[in-house]
Amino acid sequence: MEPRVIEVPIDNSNDVLEIDCSQLPAHAAEICDILENEGSALRFYQIFALEYYKQGSVDEAVVALKRGMASAKANDQTAKVPLLNLLASIYVQKAKTAASMGSGTSGTSGEREMALQMAATLLNEAERISRSDPNTCVVRGMLALAKRQPDVALAQFQTALQAGVSIAALLGKARVLYGKQQFSQALAAYQQALVLRPRGRPDPRIGIGMCLERLGHTGDARRVLKRASEVDPEAAAPRILLATMDLNASKLAAQSGDSKTATALVRDAMEHLQAAYALQPENAALLLRLADRMCWRGDWEAARKLSERALRTADTMALQAEAHYQLGRAQHGGGRFDAAHEAYARSLAINERHALARYGLAQMLLQRADMSGAEAAFQRVLDRHPRCSEALRALGYLHARLPNTKAKALEYYERAMAELNDSTPPADAADADLFLESALLYEATNARKACRAYRTAAQLLEGSATPPIAELWNNIGAL
């Protein structure tokens, strides 16, 4: 690819000054001095700010925009609005970066709030100058998303769209609708963006594939994501999503007993992840897929390192919450329970709806013998997911060991057994403990149910690596 060259008109001349963007000065002030000397239009400050930003020099981009705004003529304040909007969007991004780096610490929390306040101030200034600029609405939508106000964000994106076609507003609207699990509406917005700009970045095909997958059209989702990889061979996101789909499908195949298909899907997934890693090794979503895989393999140290790397680059709340959760899993599996407790808690501080992080936190509270805290945490999981077998079992286990709550324990165990009867795949040896625990409780109130539970446990254990012990048969005989 040839280097990008920007031509800056020389004042009082028909000549231009060519500036090679691959060789920009380290300090944007040098470029700004040239622009001021030549009396350049404000759009050149914006152009160079974007170049610095794309090259990772965020602070220099801020310098260029501030210098541009300072040089704006008093009788042409409208020209400042694009610079104000761009600078506000940079501060929104700074807030997201502060959140990912600090992960809830007081210092970075202050940096995040300061960046968000700066963005709001800049947008207020832009609106004071011009109340009809749709790009200001788009950035306000971005700000609302950073502040976890999806309804406010959606209203801003809708306002921008009423003023005319805006790809950024369409993508913002689609993102909000996807987050609200309104997948059909989100799909329509992504498709509209694709029609308007087939070669746009970010690629709407990625969002289309995500929506199709959530709507159950996995074949169509795969085709769209493969097309996205063909259109942009340097894009990691489609490959990460294809790997995620393969890994999810492999788990279902393994549960149904199709080990050959499960193995092939895992192999395909790892090929996708390796290709994505070669393109973008610090992509947070990619690192979290790999961390998840390491957890499944029991390689806790590798999972910990990958999760910590993901935390350094995660630029959305969802990724930050997931990174802390995966870090919690790695610490949990490695026996570092205090560190796991902290990671799970940080995940929930970012996203209180993260059910797996809540479940992990409950396990850590149980490990600390904080029975009331663990019960409350497991109950919150169950409130959101009433058919969660793991939460039902955990609550049964807790109440079986608390005074005067044996009946409550049986209630949870019976619900868990009912879920197991309806599940695919069917119960196996790993589920025997549920029936054994239930049988022990039934002994005091219902000998027939106790005998039935013991027999079910024995049937599940027969032929397994841990066959029924003599004591189990004795209990059945005694009943």
Secondary structure as GFF3:
##gff-version 3
##sequence-region A 1 479
A	DSSP	beta_strand	5	9	.	.	.	ID=ss1
A	DSSP	beta_strand	16	20	.	.	.	ID=ss2
A	DSSP	three_ten_helix	21	23	.	.	.	ID=ss3
A	DSSP	alpha_helix	28	37	.	.	.	ID=ss4
A	DSSP	alpha_helix	42	54	.	.	.	ID=ss5
A	DSSP	alpha_helix	58	70	.	.	.	ID=ss6
A	DSSP	three_ten_helix	77	80	.	.	.	ID=ss7
A	DSSP	alpha_helix	81	102	.	.	.	ID=ss8
A	DSSP	alpha_helix	106	129	.	.	.	ID=ss9
A	DSSP	alpha_helix	134	146	.	.	.	ID=ss10
A	DSSP	alpha_helix	150	162	.	.	.	ID=ss11
A	DSSP	alpha_helix	167	179	.	.	.	ID=ss12
A	DSSP	alpha_helix	183	196	.	.	.	ID=ss13
A	DSSP	alpha_helix	204	214	.	.	.	ID=ss14
A	DSSP	alpha_helix	218	231	.	.	.	ID=ss15
A	DSSP	alpha_helix	237	255	.	.	.	ID=ss16
A	DSSP	alpha_helix	259	279	.	.	.	ID=ss17
A	DSSP	alpha_helix	284	297	.	.	.	ID=ss18
A	DSSP	alpha_helix	300	313	.	.	.	ID=ss19
A	DSSP	alpha_helix	317	333	.	.	.	ID=ss20
A	DSSP	alpha_helix	337	350	.	.	.	ID=ss21
A	DSSP	alpha_helix	355	367	.	.	.	ID=ss22
A	DSSP	alpha_helix	371	384	.	.	.	ID=ss23
A	DSSP	alpha_helix	389	401	.	.	.	ID=ss24
A	DSSP	alpha_helix	406	421	.	.	.	ID=ss25
A	DSSP	three_ten_helix	429	431	.	.	.	ID=ss26
A	DSSP	alpha_helix	432	442	.	.	.	ID=ss27
A	DSSP	alpha_helix	447	461	.	.	.	ID=ss28
A	DSSP	alpha_helix	470	478	.	.	.	ID=ss29
###
